[in-house]
Structures are given as structure tokens and as C-alpha cells.
Amino acid sequence: MIPEIQPGTIINSRYIINKVLGQGGFGRTYLAADTQRFNELCVLKEFVPATTKEEIINKSRELFEREAKVLYQIQHPQIPRFSAWMMDSQRLFIVQEFIDGKTYAQILYERLSKGGKPFSEAEARTWLLDILPVLEYIHKSNIIHRDISLENIMLPNKQTKPVLIDFGIVKEKMTEILSVNSPDNGYGVRGSVVGKAGYSPPEQLRLGYSYPCSDIYALGVSVAILLTARMPNLLIDDSLNWQWRKYTKVSDSFAAILNKMLAASPKERYQSATEVIAQLNLNSQNQNSQANQAQANQAQANQILQNQTSQNQTSQPQRITQNSQGFFGGIVHKLLSKTGQAIPVQEQQVQKVQYDNKTTIIYTESQGSLTAEFLNFCQQQLISSVGPFAGTLIKYTLEKTPDIEPEEFVEVLAAAIPEAQRAEDFRNSVKLSLESNFQNSQESLNNFPAISNPEFLDQCRRELASFIGPLASVILRDALDEHPNLTPKELIDTLVAEIPNQERAQMFRKRIDRTIK
């Protein structure tokens, strides 16, 4: 390998090398000062053929110049300017605008290291709509990036829109040159492709083919990482199917868009960035319409509660009918009345439960299974799906069906969540809590909630970090957020499943088991 250029070296009697910015299989990237532009900082991308054969060097130069001209024609505010190409001491260079900022890989890491969370659906949607027009532009210019990743998308300082860097065009041409000559030169890279494992689609990694939808696939991978804070190898199962959704909460419609971007077959993906933009905009319009309907439903429910309060002040408990109680009365009645008749509110022995630190709820003592702890847990889980309306829905359900069982109670709340996936997530979360916490009173170490032992949690985080790096904190936090009442044994099983290498996963389990004992 040709040695790297030392700081202070002058290239082409113009560019002074400051430092190495990065290094890869095709060469290096340097930060340099342009002496003919008042020492303005720029980037020199060096491409080093792994051979000294004259015919390969000449062919490299010819193809390099041709592809550099393509890059020079790109004029977009979210793409660094390509200002020149040159050859110096058998080294090929491209001169490019320097972007002073951070890659989105750095942004995500810094965000997590400060205790922040991965990108929300709204943030991911905005990010996509900011970067997709860049793909739309280059694809219409018959250019495919070929190497999209969070490392190759930057946010410049004091700017709000991402910038796409490090095109793979020249690197791909260098691969072709060396592949053609590989039988003779001993430096063969036949089968080598441009792109990153995990980001690049199957057709690019296996066959070296690239299409506009190949860039869309890689962009979809980038979004999945922003949403989950997990690398691609942790988001794909043994059958090579994407399992990103179980690590984040997004709407069904947005998930459908991302899944289509990540389709294994190029024909099943969006064929252009324009299609993705159109679908995202349509999705936003539908969500706004749903939000307006939800506000209307909330207003209706508030009015029902207000009317019912007035009635209770002057009358005895009434029988609930499907027509007289509006939207949520209909839900309660539909799920709990098997005969289609009105459900009577029976006068039974009751007790008061302090709920939400300020609301006193009366419920039937004969059932005795809806504890204050369970009610607060339900509200906490429900808020993420229906917002502040969660408390209103819980109070309404308890007032109208005081003898409701926990399982029926969960179904009533789930039925009020408009999105099917969110409803299912809520149902599963609460049912798990019923099975693992509210119906389990054993006090052994393996059954005591892990969250109550901060020393144990810190030990898990430190041990996990030694196996998977800084994402350990995120994975641990997500596990506890989803299931705050996990026992130590259950928490360990959850963390073990996040380590892709089975041998290392078992090593982690043994080290934590020693901590418990």
C-alpha cells in the first residue's frame, strides 16, 4: 500500500495537507488548504490502485477523469461541490468542498450517550423528506450514489438540512479496472463491490448491480437505524428478514413505507425517490385527518363525562345503553354485553382507590383485581397511544363497568386505540405485566423486579457494553421502558437475545449470573 501523505506536504503545487480524515480500501481522504483560495479548507480524496503496472495506471486515469467530469456536473446545495481532479506522483485525487459538521452516525451516538432517545417517527419523516430530494436530483441526472449510510450523510454546522457526501461512482470504476486486470496483476478484486455491508441491498452486494431503488434501500436502512439505535446486523433475523419494528413505535402507515423501501427484491421497492416523497406526503395528510378525528372524539367523550356527572348528582345509578352513552359507551357495551342488552350498574360493596395521585375511583370490591398499581400501569402504557385522553378513558370505563375483570378491561382500552399495531402493542404489554407482576407475589431474587436494584442494572449495562459497545445503554433502557417489571432473570434473557454472536451471548450470561449469585 502506498504510504499516507504527511501533514505539510504540498500536492500539485497548490494544496497543503493538514491531516487524514479517513481511510478505506481504495485510498484516503485528507483535509487540505487551498493556497490559491486564501487557504480555504477542502477535501482531497485519494484513490490508490494496488498495482504499479503502467497499463492499469493509464486506464485508471482515463476512467477516473471521465467519472470525475460526471461529478463535476452535480450542482445541488445538499451535495459538496466537486471542483477538480488531478494526478500527482501516480496518485489520483478529487478535490471537493469541505463540509464542517457531523455525520448522522455521530449525531445519533452523541444523542444516545447523553441519555437521549433514538429518532421519533416525526423526526425520521422530516429527515427523509429533507434527503429524498437529493436522491431525486442525482437519479434524474443518471447518477447512483451506491454508498448511502449514516456515515455518508452529514449535518453541516449552523444548517438544518442534511448533506449527501462520498459518492461511490469513482470507487466502483476503480473496482472495475482492477477486476478486469486481476488474472495478471495479482491484485485482483473480482467480485468486490462498492457499498457497506448491512446498508447495501442484495443485488449490490451479491452481483454488483446498482439501481435508483438500491439507493432507496440503503436510505431505508439508515432510517431503521435512526429509529432503533441498532446496527443492521441486530435488525435482521437468521432468515434475513428485517425485524426493526419491534424496537420502535411507529404508525402502521409509516412502517409500510419503510418496509417497502427495504424490500429484498428491487421490483418490490419504490422505483424512485419521487414515489417515496409522494407516499410520505399522502401519509401525513391521512395522519392529520386522523388527529382531527381523535380531537373530535375526545371532545365528545369529555362532554359525555360532563353530562354524566350532572346526572349522577341528581339521580341513582342508571343502566347503560349502547345508544345513550356515545362513542366510548358503545365500545364498552359492544365488548362486555354478550346478549346485546343494557348492562346494569349493580349496587355492590365498593372501596375507594387513589388513582393518579388525585382521582378517587370507586370499583367493585367483590372482583378485587383492579389495583391502583395496575390502573396506573395501564394509563402509562395507554398515554403513548392516545395521549392525555388515557386517564379520561380509564375513568369512564371504570365508572360504567365497576365489576369488570382485568382481561376485559384491557380489551376495552385496546379497542379505543385507532391504530391496530399500537392497540396490539398495548394489549401485549399490559397482559405481560398481568402475568409477570400483578399475579406474582414471590419475593425470591429471580422474581423481584430488576428495576428496583440499581446496582444490578449498572452491572448489566457495563457487562453488555463490553460485548456490543455504546448501544448497551440504549438496549437496556428500551428493555425496561417496554417491560418495567422484568425480573433479573427475564432481563438477562432479554439482553442475551440482543447479542448476535451466540458464544459471546453465553459469555455475557455467565458473567451476569455470577453477579446474581
C-alpha positions in Angstrom: 0.0 0.0 0.0 1.3 3.5 -0.9 2.1 5.3 2.4 -0.1 8.1 3.5 0.8 11.7 2.8 2.3 13.6 5.7 0.9 16.9 7.0 2.5 19.9 5.4 3.0 18.1 2.1 2.0 20.3 -0.9 0.0 18.4 -3.6 0.0 19.7 -7.2 1.9 22.9 -6.1 -1.4 24.1 -4.5 -3.0 22.0 -1.8 -1.3 21.7 1.7 -2.2 18.6 3.5 -3.5 19.2 7.1 -4.5 15.7 8.3 -6.1 12.4 7.3 -9.9 12.4 7.6 -10.5 8.8 6.7 -9.0 5.7 5.1 -10.5 2.8 3.1 -9.7 0.1 0.7 -9.3 2.5 -2.3 -7.2 5.1 -0.6 -7.5 8.0 1.8 -9.4 11.3 2.4 -7.4 14.3 3.5 -8.3 17.8 4.9 -6.2 20.3 2.9 -5.8 24.1 2.5 -6.1 25.6 -1.0 -3.3 28.1 -1.3 -4.9 29.7 -4.4 -8.1 30.4 -2.5 -6.8 32.1 0.7 -6.1 28.7 2.3 -9.8 27.7 2.2 -10.3 24.2 3.6 -11.2 21.5 1.1 -11.2 17.7 0.9 -8.7 15.7 -1.2 -10.0 12.1 -2.0 -7.1 9.9 -3.0 -7.6 6.7 -5.0 -4.6 4.4 -5.0 -4.5 1.4 -7.4 -3.0 -1.6 -5.7 -0.5 -2.1 -8.6 2.3 -0.3 -10.3 1.6 -1.7 -13.8 1.7 1.2 -16.4 -1.3 0.0 -18.4 -3.5 -0.2 -15.4 -2.4 3.2 -14.2 -3.2 4.7 -17.6 -6.6 3.0 -17.7 -7.3 4.2 -14.2 -6.5 7.8 -15.2 -8.8 7.6 -18.3 -11.8 6.3 -16.4 -11.1 8.4 -13.4 -11.2 11.6 -15.5 -14.4 10.5 -17.2 -16.3 9.9 -13.9 -14.8 13.0 -12.3 -16.5 15.0 -15.1 -19.8 13.5 -14.2 -19.4 14.5 -10.5 -18.3 18.0 -11.6 -21.7 18.5 -13.3 -23.5 18.0 -10.0 -24.9 21.3 -8.7 -27.1 20.9 -5.6 -27.0 22.8 -2.3 -27.1 19.5 -0.3 -24.1 17.9 -2.2 -20.5 19.1 -1.7 -19.1 20.8 -4.8 -16.6 18.8 -6.9 -14.0 21.4 -8.1 -11.2 19.4 -9.7 -9.4 16.1 -10.4 -5.7 15.7 -10.7 -2.8 13.3 -10.7 0.3 13.7 -8.6 3.2 11.2 -8.3 1.0 8.4 -9.7 -1.7 9.3 -7.2 -5.3 10.2 -8.3 -7.2 12.9 -6.5 -10.6 14.5 -6.5 -10.9 18.0 -4.9 -14.2 18.5 -3.1 -15.8 21.1 -0.9 -15.2 20.6 2.9 -18.4 20.2 5.0 -17.8 21.3 8.5 -20.3 19.3 10.6 -21.1 15.9 11.9 -22.3 12.7 10.2 -25.6 11.3 11.3 -23.8 8.3 12.8 -22.0 10.8 15.1 -25.2 12.7 15.8 -27.1 9.5 16.8 -24.2 8.3 19.0 -23.8 11.7 20.8 -27.6 11.8 21.3 -27.7 8.4 23.0 -24.5 8.9 25.0 -26.2 12.0 26.6 -29.2 9.9 27.6 -31.4 10.9 24.7 -33.6 8.5 22.7 -33.5 7.4 19.0 -35.3 9.4 16.4 -39.1 9.6 16.6 -41.3 8.8 13.7 -41.9 12.6 13.2 -38.1 13.2 13.1 -37.5 10.3 10.8 -40.2 11.5 8.4 -38.8 15.1 8.3 -35.3 13.7 7.8 -36.5 11.6 4.9 -38.3 14.5 3.2 -35.1 16.5 3.6 -32.8 14.0 1.9 -35.0 12.3 -0.7 -35.0 15.4 -3.0 -31.2 14.9 -3.2 -31.7 11.4 -4.4 -34.4 12.6 -6.8 -31.9 15.1 -8.3 -29.0 12.7 -8.8 -31.2 9.9 -10.1 -32.7 12.2 -12.7 -29.1 13.0 -13.7 -28.5 9.3 -14.2 -26.2 9.1 -11.2 -26.5 6.5 -8.5 -24.8 7.1 -5.2 -24.1 3.4 -4.3 -22.8 4.1 -0.8 -25.5 5.7 1.3 -25.2 5.3 5.0 -25.3 7.4 8.2 -21.6 7.9 7.8 -22.1 9.5 4.4 -24.9 11.9 5.3 -23.8 14.9 7.3 -25.5 17.9 9.0 -23.3 21.0 8.5 -22.9 23.3 11.4 -25.5 26.1 11.6 -27.6 24.4 8.9 -30.8 22.3 9.2 -30.8 20.1 6.1 -28.6 17.0 5.6 -25.8 16.8 3.0 -25.0 13.7 1.0 -21.3 13.0 0.7 -18.8 10.4 -0.6 -20.3 9.2 -3.9 -19.3 5.6 -4.8 -19.0 6.3 -8.6 -15.2 6.6 -8.8 -14.7 3.8 -6.3 -16.8 1.5 -8.4 -14.9 2.3 -11.6 -11.6 1.6 -9.7 -13.1 -1.8 -8.8 -14.0 -2.5 -12.5 -10.4 -1.6 -13.6 -8.8 -3.9 -11.1 -11.3 -6.7 -11.7 -10.7 -6.7 -15.5 -6.9 -7.0 -15.0 -7.0 -9.2 -11.9 -5.9 -12.5 -13.7 -2.5 -11.0 -14.4 -1.6 -8.4 -11.8 -2.0 -10.4 -8.6 -4.1 -7.7 -7.1 -7.5 -9.0 -8.2 -10.7 -7.8 -6.5 -13.1 -9.7 -8.7 -16.5 -9.7 -7.0 -15.6 -6.6 -5.0 -18.5 -4.1 -4.8 -19.0 -0.6 -3.6 -21.2 -0.1 -0.6 -21.4 -1.1 3.1 -22.5 -4.5 4.4 -25.8 -4.1 6.2 -26.7 -0.9 4.2 -26.3 -2.2 0.6 -29.2 -4.2 -0.9 -28.7 -7.8 -2.0 -28.3 -7.1 -5.7 -25.5 -4.7 -5.0 -23.6 -7.0 -2.5 -24.1 -10.2 -4.4 -24.0 -9.1 -8.0 -22.5 -5.6 -8.1 -25.7 -4.2 -9.7 -27.0 -0.8 -8.7 -30.3 0.9 -9.5 -32.0 4.0 -8.1 -34.0 1.7 -5.9 -30.7 0.4 -4.5 -30.1 3.9 -3.0 -33.6 3.9 -1.7 -32.9 0.6 0.1 -29.8 1.9 1.7 -31.6 5.1 2.8 -34.3 2.8 4.4 -31.6 1.0 6.4 -30.4 4.4 7.6 -33.9 5.3 8.8 -34.3 2.0 10.6 -31.0 2.7 12.5 -32.1 6.2 13.4 -35.4 4.8 14.8 -34.0 1.9 16.7 -30.4 2.9 17.5 -29.3 -0.6 16.5 -27.0 -1.6 13.7 -28.3 -3.6 10.7 -27.0 -6.9 11.9 -29.2 -6.6 15.0 -32.2 -5.8 13.0 -32.2 -8.8 10.6 -33.1 -12.3 11.7 -31.5 -15.6 10.7 -33.8 -15.7 7.6 -32.5 -12.3 6.5 -35.9 -10.7 7.3 -36.0 -7.2 8.7 -37.2 -7.1 12.4 -36.7 -3.4 13.0 -40.2 -2.6 14.1 -40.1 -4.5 17.4 -37.5 -2.0 18.6 -39.5 1.2 18.0 -43.1 2.5 17.9 -44.3 4.0 14.6 -47.6 4.1 12.8 -48.7 1.3 10.5 -48.6 3.6 7.5 -45.1 4.8 8.1 -43.9 1.2 8.8 -45.4 0.2 5.5 -43.4 2.9 3.7 -40.2 1.8 5.3 -40.8 -1.9 4.7 -41.3 -1.2 1.0 -38.0 0.7 0.9 -36.3 -2.3 2.5 -37.8 -5.0 0.2 -35.3 -7.6 -0.8 -36.4 -7.6 -4.4 -35.7 -4.4 -6.4 -39.0 -4.8 -8.2 -40.9 -4.6 -4.9 -39.3 -1.3 -3.7 -40.2 2.2 -4.7 -38.6 2.8 -8.0 -37.9 6.5 -7.5 -37.4 9.0 -4.7 -40.4 10.9 -6.1 -42.6 7.9 -5.3 -41.4 7.9 -1.7 -41.9 11.6 -1.3 -45.5 11.3 -2.6 -46.3 8.5 -0.3 -44.9 10.3 2.8 -46.9 13.4 1.9 -50.1 11.4 1.5 -49.4 9.6 4.8 -49.0 12.9 6.6 -52.4 14.1 5.2 -54.1 10.9 6.4 -52.5 11.3 9.9 -53.6 14.9 10.2 -57.1 13.7 9.3 -57.0 11.0 11.9 -55.7 13.5 14.5 -58.6 15.8 13.8 -61.0 12.9 14.3 -59.3 11.9 17.5 -59.7 15.5 18.8 -63.4 15.4 17.9 -63.8 12.0 19.7 -62.0 13.4 22.8 -64.3 16.4 22.8 -67.3 14.1 22.6 -66.1 11.9 25.4 -65.4 15.0 27.6 -69.0 16.1 27.0 -70.3 12.7 27.9 -68.4 12.7 31.2 -69.7 16.2 32.0 -73.3 15.2 31.3 -72.9 12.0 33.3 -71.5 14.0 36.3 -74.5 16.2 36.2 -76.9 13.2 36.1 -75.1 11.5 39.0 -75.7 14.5 41.2 -79.5 14.2 40.9 -80.2 10.5 40.2 -79.4 6.9 41.2 -77.0 4.7 39.0 -78.5 4.2 35.6 -78.5 1.3 33.1 -76.0 1.7 30.3 -77.5 1.5 26.8 -75.5 1.4 23.6 -77.2 4.5 22.1 -77.2 6.7 25.2 -73.5 6.8 26.0 -72.0 7.8 22.7 -68.7 6.7 21.3 -67.0 5.1 24.3 -70.2 3.8 25.8 -70.6 1.9 22.5 -67.2 0.4 22.8 -67.8 -0.7 26.4 -71.2 -2.1 25.6 -70.0 -4.0 22.4 -67.2 -5.7 24.2 -68.9 -6.6 27.5 -72.5 -7.3 26.6 -72.9 -10.7 25.1 -76.7 -10.5 24.9 -76.9 -7.1 23.2 -79.0 -5.8 26.1 -78.2 -3.0 28.5 -75.5 -3.6 31.2 -76.8 -2.8 34.7 -74.6 -1.0 37.2 -75.2 -3.1 40.3 -75.1 -1.8 43.8 -72.4 -3.9 45.3 -69.9 -3.4 48.1 -67.2 -0.9 46.9 -63.9 0.5 48.0 -62.1 3.7 47.0 -58.7 3.6 45.3 -56.4 6.6 45.0 -55.5 6.7 41.3 -53.2 9.1 39.5 -52.5 10.8 42.9 -55.7 12.9 42.6 -58.6 10.9 41.3 -60.6 8.7 43.6 -62.2 5.8 41.7 -64.9 3.5 43.1 -64.9 -0.1 41.8 -66.5 -3.3 42.9 -64.6 -4.9 45.8 -66.0 -8.4 45.0 -63.7 -8.7 42.0 -60.8 -7.0 43.8 -58.3 -7.4 40.9 -58.0 -3.9 39.6 -55.4 -2.5 41.9 -54.2 1.1 41.9 -50.8 -0.1 40.7 -52.4 -1.9 37.7 -54.5 1.1 36.8 -51.5 3.4 36.8 -49.6 1.0 34.7 -52.4 0.9 32.2 -52.5 4.6 32.0 -48.8 4.9 31.5 -48.9 2.4 28.6 -52.1 4.0 27.1 -50.7 7.5 27.1 -48.2 6.7 24.3 -51.1 5.8 22.0 -54.0 8.2 22.8 -52.2 10.9 24.8 -53.7 12.7 27.8 -57.1 11.2 26.9 -55.9 7.9 28.5 -57.0 9.0 32.0 -60.4 10.0 30.7 -61.0 6.7 29.0 -59.9 4.7 32.1 -62.2 6.7 34.4 -65.2 6.3 32.0 -64.7 2.6 31.7 -64.5 2.0 35.5 -67.5 4.2 36.2 -69.7 2.4 33.7 -68.5 -1.2 34.3 -67.4 -1.4 38.0 -67.3 -5.2 38.1 -65.0 -5.5 35.0 -62.3 -8.1 35.0 -58.7 -7.1 34.2 -58.7 -9.0 30.8 -61.9 -7.4 29.7 -60.6 -4.0 31.0 -57.6 -4.3 28.7 -59.7 -5.2 25.7 -61.9 -2.1 26.2 -58.9 0.2 26.4 -57.2 -1.5 23.4 -60.4 -1.1 21.3 -60.2 2.7 21.8 -56.7 2.9 20.1 -57.3 3.7 16.4 -54.1 2.0 15.1 -54.2 -1.8 15.1 -50.5 -2.2 15.8 -50.4 0.2 18.6 -53.5 -1.5 20.1 -51.8 -4.9 19.9 -48.6 -3.5 21.5 -50.7 -2.0 24.3 -52.5 -5.3 24.8 -49.3 -7.4 24.9 -47.6 -5.0 27.2 -50.4 -5.0 29.8 -51.0 -8.7 29.6 -47.3 -9.4 30.2 -47.5 -7.2 33.3 -50.5 -9.1 34.5 -48.6 -12.4 34.1 -45.2 -11.4 35.4 -46.0 -8.9 38.1 -49.6 -8.3 39.3 -50.3 -12.0 39.7 -46.8 -12.9 41.1 -46.1 -12.1 44.8 -43.0 -14.3 45.3 -40.1 -12.4 46.8 -37.1 -14.5 45.6 -34.2 -12.9 43.8 -35.2 -14.2 40.5 -38.8 -12.9 40.9 -38.0 -9.5 42.4 -38.3 -6.6 39.9 -34.9 -5.9 38.4 -35.7 -2.2 38.2 -35.6 -1.9 42.0 -31.9 -2.8 42.1 -29.8 0.0 40.5 -26.5 -1.8 41.2 -27.7 -4.8 39.2 -28.8 -2.6 36.3 -25.5 -0.8 36.2 -23.7 -4.1 36.2 -25.8 -5.3 33.3 -25.1 -2.1 31.4 -21.3 -2.3 31.9 -21.1 -6.0 31.0 -23.3 -5.5 27.9 -21.2 -2.6 26.8 -18.1 -4.9 26.7 -19.9 -7.1 24.2 -21.8 -4.6 21.9 -20.4 -1.2 22.7 -22.2 2.1 23.5 -25.6 0.9 22.3 -25.7 -1.1 25.5 -27.3 1.8 27.4 -30.0 2.2 24.8 -30.9 -1.5 24.7 -31.1 -1.7 28.5 -33.3 1.4 28.7 -35.6 0.2 25.9 -36.0 -3.2 27.7 -37.0 -1.5 30.9 -39.2 1.0 29.1 -41.2 -1.8 27.4 -41.4 -4.0 30.5 -40.5 -2.0 33.6 -41.3 -5.0 35.9 -38.9 -7.5 34.4 -37.2 -9.8 36.9 -33.4 -10.1 36.8 -33.7 -13.5 35.0 -36.1 -12.1 32.5 -33.9 -9.0 31.9 -30.9 -11.2 31.4 -32.7 -13.3 28.8 -33.8 -10.1 27.0 -30.3 -8.7 26.9 -28.8 -12.1 25.8 -31.1 -12.1 22.8 -29.6 -8.7 21.7 -26.1 -10.2 21.2 -25.9 -11.7 17.7 -22.9 -14.0 18.4 -24.2 -17.0 20.4 -20.8 -17.7 22.0 -20.5 -14.1 23.2 -24.1 -14.1 24.3 -23.4 -17.1 26.6 -20.3 -15.4 28.0 -22.4 -12.4 28.9 -24.9 -14.7 30.6 -22.2 -16.4 32.7 -20.7 -13.1 33.8 -24.1 -11.7 34.9 -25.1 -15.0 36.6 -22.0 -14.7 38.8 -23.2 -11.3 39.8 -26.6 -12.6 40.9 -25.1 -15.4 42.9 
